[in-house]
Amino acid sequence: MTVEQPTQVDTLVVGAGQAGVAMSEHLSKLGVPHLVLERSRVAEAWRTGRWDSLVANGPAWHDRFPGMEFATAADAFPAKDQVADYFEAYARQFNAPIRTGVEVRKVLRNTGRPGFTVETSEGVIQAHRVVAATGPFQRPVIPPIAPENGRLTQIHSAEYRNPQQLPEGAVLVVGAGSSGVQIADELQRSGRRVYLSVGAHDRPPRSYRNRDFCWWLGVLGEWDAEIAKPGREHVTIAVSGARGGQTIDFRALAHQGITLVGLTQAFAGEHVTFRADLLDNLARGDENYLALLDAADAYIARNGLDLPLEPEARRRLPDPDCVKQPILELDLQQAGISSIIWATGYAVDFSWLQVDTFSEQGKPLHQRGVSREPGIYFLGLPWLSRRGSSFIWGVWHDAKHIADHIATQRKYQAYSDTRHASAQADAPALNLSPVGAH
């Protein structure tokens, strides 16, 4: 999807993933002239920034925009390419002004005049407003404890595609959120020996009493929670839609053949040490899981819903040997480990946005996406306005708020411009002749 790039634009949207497409839809509805720049293709991260077998973590009826359904069963979990196709088709519905293959390199506030100068790979654009819609998954993070060991193949989960990509041998997967768990499971099912390093996490049930967990978090008001509980702003969540969607149960994974270890602590040569926190981490995950079941049961009773009982959901598997006698130190070579996959998350990168709206730690300063720097907006970040802000449906609602703010500012500006033009038209003509001229 390509449109001609102007040299001036009212609102420039940077990024054409789910955030950029949502932003463009709302700006289009409000008649705000705008351009969306994308350095690759629409929703490129879904196509090439994920592993081959990835599916959405939420069902098709839930993880979508209001204006279009997925071309799949409502309770199915769309594959990554289906998700990318969805956003491309959605953008075509309203002829989104998207220019692909253009990288935004720098945004600077103009001096003595409104707006921003935007340097791109295809020239300079003047924009009155800029929306950073690049999302939260910009820069893969590998922690500094990663060993300098030329024998090992080390990649971030963003680079993982399939088991055949790795050399023969066992694999250590560091990080047990949704990505780490799904990758570890796939590797073990392919015949690999897998060690999975598990830290603190939440693990909601995939479904309970005939309702998906996305539904439960919705009716319980969790997705719309506006303030994170202290210390829970960036909680790791283990959930999966793989193979039709199943609850992540670490004990089940261990009984399946994956060796669980605690949080990865340090490397020294061929040795790695793990914290003695595996049992505690599993216990806290269990507590989170059971708390959601309790809340769901209470909601059903309070509202008189006729949903089937599910006593099996509370059954806990016995602790496997790797939990009862956790490994605290491992010789990587003796264990046959040839690869480490770092499923350790991402960081944002706004180095291109050189304006005054960041804290000393580089964190964007904003209120519901409206930044401290007038004319700069953020979209798609976790907890932008609510818990669901970084998810497909959440980013759509946040985009509406930002678009309304932009439209309101345009009205004020139009009033100011009209008054200025009227004053000029009503002003008496000045006699500019030199003194004494005849």
Secondary structure, DSSP 8 states (H G I E B T S, - for coil): ------SEEEEEEE--SHHHHHHHHHHHHTT--EEEEESSSTTHHHHHSS-TT-B-SS-TTTSS-TT---SS-TTS--BHHHHHHHHHHHHHHTT--EEES--EEEEEE-SSSSSEEEEETTEEEEEEEEEE---S-SEE---TT----TTSEEEEGGG---GGGS-SSEEEEE--SHHHHHHHHHHHHTT--EEEE--S-B---SEETTEEHHHHHHHTT-TT--S--TT-TT--B----GGG-----HHHHHHHT-EEE--EEEEETTEEEE-S-HHHHHHHHHHHHHHHHHHHHHHHHHHT------GGGG------HHHHS---EEETTTTTEEEEEE---EE---TTEESS-B-TTS-B-EETTEESSTTEEE-S-TTSSSTTTTSHHHHHHHHHHHHHHHHHHHHHHHHHHHHHHHHHHHS-----S-TT--
